[in-house]
Amino acid sequence: MKLSSFPNRRAAGQALARLVLHYRDVPDLQVLGLPRGGVPVAFEVAKALGAPLDVLLVRKLGYPGHPELAMGAIASGDIMILNPGITRYADIGQSDIDAVIRREQAELQRREQLYRGQSAPLALAGAHVLLVDDGLATGATMEAAIRAVRKQAPAHIGVAVPVGSTEAAARINALADEFIALIMSDDFGSVGQFYDDFGQTSDSEVCELLARAARR
């Protein structure tokens, strides 16, 4: 596949699925997509593996005024990761950071209720978990996801993404039991640069894909 792009997230998931087929016969496999953009990718991976699909809620903590820049991330289970390289030397105060955290915690709770509803909490003890997102820029959100899953003592944590920066790949490779990416790039501006169509994934699309996966 050429370096420039995937057609869209679903196509990226189909391509990624071919790299993770060794998970097909793994017992107690759980594929977890990181909403919202990771869910269309994870849907295709779970379908190829014949595995159940669920979501792990993670929210990037965007730098005030520059929300695309991650200064950290939060995840279900009271997990919070802060990037000291940004927060220590940034021209923002603790009150600014706290305001971002409060806003993202509220959004995480809203999505938890919308996507999972009355479903039982994720039971991952002893399970083989495959975390899937549409790409890794800094790796902060995926690190938060790994730490949230690790608290439940799974047997294995794999991470699979279509594309990642080499810096983020090294960060996640050190934390996960297995890391898989189709493309790793030193020349990394954003995840979106590797997709022809990188439109925002909607809440309704996430809910629809989860429902379709459950019917399987």
N, C-alpha and C positions, 0 to 999 in steps of 0.2 A: 504494500500500500504506500502511496506517495506520502511524503512528509507533510504536504500542505494541509490536508483535511480529511475528515470523515464526512459523508453526506449529512448525517444527523446522529442523534444519540442512539436511536434504535439500531442503525447500521453499525455504529461503534460497538454496541453490545453484542451483535451477532459475530463481529470479527473477534472480539475479546473472548467470546464463548469457546472459540476453537483452541484457545491457549489454556483453557482450564478444564478440558475434558477429563483430565485425570481425577477430578473431583466427582465424576459421575457416579461411581459406586461407593463413595465414602458414606459410612453410616452416620446417621444423626447430622446430616448436612443442613445448614441454615444459611441461605443467601440473604444478606441485609443490604438494601440500597440506602444511600445517604440522600434524603430529600433536599431539594426537589429534583435537581438534574440527574442525580445518580440512579433514580428509580427506573426510567426507561432503559438505561443500560443494564441494570440489575435484572429487569424483567426478562430480557433476552437471554441473559446468562442462566437464570433460574430455569427458564423453559428448556434450554439445551441440556441442562443437567438433570431435569426432572426433579428439582428440589423446591421446597417451599420458599416463598418470598415474603419478607417483612421489611420494616424500615427501622433504622436507628436514627433518632433525631439528633442532629448536630447543627449548630449555628455558628457561622463565622462572626467574630467580633471585629467589625470594620473600624478602621482609623477614622476619628471624627473629621468630617469634611472630605475624606477619601475612602468611602466604604468598600471600594474594591481591594484595598490594601488590608490584609489580615494582621491584626495585632494580637490575635489569639482566637480561641474557639471554646464553645461550651457544648456539652452533650448530656443526654438523659443520664440520670444517676448522679447528678451534682458534680459532673466533671468540668473543670475549667483549665484551659491551657493559655498562658500569656507568653508572648514573645518578648523577652527582656531586651532584645536588640532594638525593638521599636519603642516599647513603653518606657524604658529606662532613660532614653536620650531624646524622647519626643517632647515637643513644646506643648504638651497637654497636661492637665492636672488629674489627680486621682478622681475628682468629681466628674470629669469628662469620661474617664474610663468606666466609672460606676454607672453613669447614665446609659452608656452603650450596653453594659452587661444587663441592666434591668430591662431594657427594651428587647434585647435578644432572648432573655429568659421568658418574657411574656409571649414572644412569638413562638418559641420552642414549645411552650405549654399549649398554645392554641393549636399548633400542628399535631402535637401528640394526641389531643382530643379528637381532632378532625380525621386523622389518618388511622388511628388505632381504636378510637371509640371505647367500647366496653371490652375490648380484647384483653386477655390476660397479659400481664407483663412478660416480656421476653424471658424465656427460661433457657439459658445457654450453658449451664453447668455440664461439663463433659461433652458438649457438642463440638462439631467441626463448623467453624464460622467462616464465611467468605464475605468480606466487606467490599462493596462495589460503589464507585463514584464515577462521574464523567471525566474527571481529570484531577491532577494535583498541581497546584501552583506553589504554595509554601508548604503544604502538608499539615497545616495546623488543624484543620477540621478532621482529617483522617487520624491524626495523633489522638485527638480527643475521643474519636470513635473507638480506637483500639484500646485506650485506657478504660473506657466505659465497659467494653466487652470483657476485658481482662479481669475486671472486678468480679465477674461471675464464674471464673475458673473454667473456661472452655478447654477442650482438649487441644484445639488448634485454631489459630487465627491466620487466615490468608487475606491478602488485599489484592484486588485486581482492578486496574483502571486502563482505559484506552491510551491515555497520555499523561506524562508528568515531567516536571523539570528534574534535571539530574540532582539538584540540591534536595528537592522534596523526596525523590526516590531514595536517596541515601538515608534521609531522616526516617522514612517509613520502613525501609528494609531492616533497620536496626531494631525496630519495635515489633514487627510482625514475624510470624513463623515462616511465612512465604510472601514474597512480593512479586507481582506479575504486571507488566505494562507492555502494550504494543509499541509505544513510542516513548523514548526518553530524550529530552532535548536540552542542550546547553543554551540555545537561543530561544528562551521562553519568555514571551510577553504576557500571555494569558491563555487559559484553557480554550477560550472561544476561537483563538486563531487557528486551531486545528479542526474546526468544524465549518462546513458550508452553511449549515443551518444550526444556529445556537440560540434560537429563541427561548425565552423563559418557559420552563415547565410549569404548568398551572396546578393548583390544588386539585382541580377536578380530574386532570390527567393522572395524577398520583393515585387518587382514590379509585379511578377506573382500572388502572393497571393492577392495583392490589386486589381488587374484586375479581378481575379476570384470573389472576394467579391463584386465588383461593378456590375458584371454581374448577381449576385443573386438578 
